[in-house]
Amino acid sequence: MALVGGPSAPAGPPSAGVQGPKLKHSDGPWLRAAGGADELVTHLAPVRTELATAHAGLMAGAGRLSALAELAAVRESWERRIRAAQGECGSLAGKLRSVARIQGATNEDVRSSMAAVPVPRTGDER
């Protein structure tokens, strides 16, 4: 959202050809944020495999250490967290895109409803 026309431009109805600032919405920030959330999903995708590979190597070299049970519990906890983060980011991306679509539709609805309102021009007498 951006204020076009500068903060010092007069607000209110147009008079003598001067219009106030216009509020402009852009879907750009919403779509960039959605793309960032998608990138997080993508970057997290190989992490569980990498964790499993590292864990397998550790298990092979650890023998019969008593800490292996705790290590397995920690690994399971991290895997749950990674899956949850991927799910949250994927859901967030969709919601951010939805905001951009809804905002765009709302802007068009307001624009078309305002088009029906007659605006007197300078010099018009009524």
Salt bridges, closest charged atoms under 4 A:
ASP38 OD2 - ARG97 NH2 2.52
GLU79 OE2 - ARG75 NE 2.91
GLU108 OE2 - ARG111 NH1 3.21
